[in-house]
Amino acid sequence: MVAVPNDQPVKTAKDIKPGSRVSTEYPKLTKKFFDNLGIPVDIRYSYGATEAKVPELVDVIVDLTETGSTLRKNGLKIVDIILDPQQSSSLIRNPGMTL
């Protein structure tokens, strides 16, 4: 998902300003997403606690979330979904292994 501070007037990722600083642990996915929107952004690799970097170090984050409670605690709002885990998750098992 893509999240920004609550006080930003951003409603969707299309509203994110060119040149925005984006923190993520998924730089290739993030670059592809913003390239498809035609928005050049400054992608910065996050080494954990991505949500804690806004707004001092970055303007936007791209991260995983299950409930969004950590985002809300850090004053962030989700403005877009890049991948829906219910549509993209897969379990692959080696048939020779036991569970």
N, C-alpha and C positions, 0 to 999 in steps of 0.2 A: 504494500500500500504506500501511497504518497501522503505525507502529512506536513502541515505548516502550523505556525502559531495561530491560536484562536483569533488574535486581533488583526490578522492579515485579511484583506478583502478577497482572498482567493476562494473561489467556489469549486473549481475543477483544476486539474493539472494544466489545462490549456490556458489558465489565467496566470501561471507562474511566469515571472519576468525573465527574459533572456539574461544570461550571466549570473543567475542565482547560484548560490553555493549549495550543493546537494551532498549530504552525508549518507553513505550506504555501505553495507557489506556485500552488495551485489552490483559492482560497477558496470559489468557488461550488460546485464539486464536493464539497468537504469539508463545507460547511454542509449541503448536501442529504443527504449520507451520514449525518451525525450527527442531523439533523432526523428522518430516517427511522427512526433508532434511538431517538428520543425523548430524546436526551442533549444538553442545552444545553452548548456549549463556547465558549471564548474563542478565536476564530480570529485568528491574527496572520500577516500576509503575510511570507513569507520572501524575502529578497533574496539567495538563493544560500546554499550550505553549510548547508542545512537540518539535516542530521544533527549538525552541530557545536553546535547551540543547546540540546541536551538534556544535562543536566537544569537547567542554570543559568537559561535564559531561558524554556523551555517544558517541558511534561510529555509531549507526544505530537507526532509528526510525521506528515504525509501527504506522500509524495514518490514519485517514480519510482525504480525500481531494476531493474537487469538481472540481477545475480548476488547482491546482498545483501552483498558483501564490505566495502563502505564502511560499511554499517550495523554489521556485526560488529566492525569496527575501532574504531567509536565506542561499543561496548557497548550496541547496540540489537538488539531482536528484532522480527520482523514478527509482528503479531497478527491482521491482517486484510488482505484484498485488496479494493480498491474496484472496480477495473477490471482485467480480464485482457487484456493487450495482444494476445494471440493471438486473442481474440474480438472486439476492438474496433478494431483497426488497419485502416486502409484506405489505398489508394493511388489518388489521383485524378489523372488526366492529361488535359490539354487535347489533343484529337485533332489539333490543328494544330501541335503541338510535336513535335520529334524528340528522342529520348533518346540 
